[in-house]
Amino acid sequence: MDGGYIRERFPAHDGAMIFYLHGFASGPGSTKATAIAAGLAPDRVVPVRLDLTPGEDGFERSTPSSMLAIVEEALHAAPGPHALIGSSLGGWLAALAASRNPSVTRLVLLAPAFRLHQRWRARLASPDLARWEREGSVEVHHHVTNGPRRIGWAFFEDAAQWPPFPVVHVPALCIAGGRDDTVPLEDVRAWVDRTPGARLVVVDDGHELTGSLPRIVELTRAFLADAPSGNRR
């Protein structure tokens, strides 16, 4: 994690780090991850962009639990306080991590994929779910390779054990698109409404939020610059 230490902001502390968690079928070199890293550079903030599906077959074998384990290993490697920036699936995982790890004191959630298991179940017809279980994997579009890859049935099964709306007690900035057709805005509102310290900003964009990157960077910089020193729990 060389180069991941935060200087001057959030707060001036050698153990404080910011981690970026990418979305489903994405990676640490995504458009949003790259734009946010570049946008934070003037503040001498260098987020560590985690690869949640490492290895040649890391995506195929991944589950929410395996991804969360990577996040928590990174959190435990430094004392904190830490901030997590998560996109889509990474946003839900960031909230899960914050609910379990006192070192996380700030969250930036971009179109966070709350109710992951419930939405997948509603989206896929019963025959499709049965075939996925029977065959052991299903083909999806993989954004990193820009082609088809398969995701194991264990991903869907494992998602069922995690809370759709993690309970979080730290300040959180949620940015969601008003035209998001993947994660309903109502789901994000529902989490914000039940989470003290959470703020929702709705932008005129879809799930990818690529048209709102300058605004996202501006909001994220201000939110992290206002971070208190020490843990808040």
C-alpha positions, -999 to +999 in steps of 0.1 A: +000+000+000+029+023-006+018+058-015-016+054+002-009+075+033-028+107+036-009+139+042-025+170+056-061+160+051-083+135+068-066+142+093-028+147+095-021+112+109+004+086+097-021+058+101-050+074+083-058+061+049-085+064+022-096+033+003-116+032-030-138+002-035-149-005-071-182-018-083-194-051-097-174-064-127-152-034-124-117-027-111-093-002-094-086+014-128-122+024-135-131+058-148-146+070-115-116+056-095-091+074-117-111+107-118-115+108-080-078+100-074-068+128-098-093+151-082-079+145-047-043+149-057-042+187-051-050+180-015-021+155-014-046+128-007-037+095-024-066+069-021-056+033-022-076+017-050-083-019-039-087-048-063-116-067-049-113-096-074-076-102-077-061-131-098-070-147-131-101-163-117-107-138-090-139-125-105-154-159-112-148-170-076-157-138-059-184-133-033-194-103-012-177-121+017-144-125-002-145-088-013-153-077+023-123-097+036-100-078+012-113-045+025-110-055+062-075-069+057-065-034+043-082-017+072-064-038+098-030-030+082-030+005+095-046+020+127-067+046+111-089+066+111-099+055+076-123+068+050-139+045+024-151+056-010-173+030-027-190+028-060-222+007-065-214-028-051-183-011-035-206+014-019-226-013-002-194-031+008-181+002+022-212+005+044-208-031+055-172-025+064-181+007+084-207-012+103-180-037+115-148-017+118-145+012+142-115+025+123-138+037+095-149+072+103-161+086+070-180+071+040-185+084+004-210+062-013-216+066-051-248+049-063-245+024-035-260-010-043-281-015-013-305-045-013-281-064-036-295-099-031-331-087-032-327-067-064-309-096-082-337-120-071-363-096-084-345-090-117-339-126-126-368-149-135-371-181-115-359-203-145-328-181-148-320-184-111-325-222-113-302-224-143-275-203-126-277-226-096-277-257-117-248-247-139-228-231-111-222-198-129-238-172-152-223-150-179-222-112-173-205-083-189-171-076-173-162-039-176-125-043-171-120-067-200-150-053-219-162-088-226-182-117-211-171-135-179-188-158-156-198-152-120-203-182-096-236-191-080-218-186-046-219-148-053-257-148-052-260-172-023-235-154-002-251-120-007-282-133+011-264-134+044-255-097+045-279-069+056-294-050+027-291-018+047-260-019+069-263+001+102-237+028+102-229+055+128-204+076+110-208+106+087-216+095+052-220+113+019-242+095-007-243+106-043-269+090-065-283+095-100-319+106-104-320+085-136-303+054-121-321+023-136-299-002-117-301+009-081-335+027-074-330+061-058-357+050-033-332+024-019-305+050-013-330+074+003-343+046+026-307+041+039-300+078+043-333+083+061-324+057+087-287+067+090-279+097+113-251+117+098-258+106+063-264+132+035-279+125+001-270+145-030-290+136-061-274+144-095-290+144-129-273+112-141-276+074-144-260+046-124-225+051-138-224+088-127-198+096-154-215+128-164-212+141-128-176+134-120-165+170-115-194+175-090-185+142-073-149+152-069-159+187-056-183+171-030-158+144-020-129+169-015-151+191+007-164+162+027-130+147+034-114+180+042-140+185+069-132+152+086-125+153+123-093+140+139-096+107+157-123+081+156-160+088+158-181+059+168 
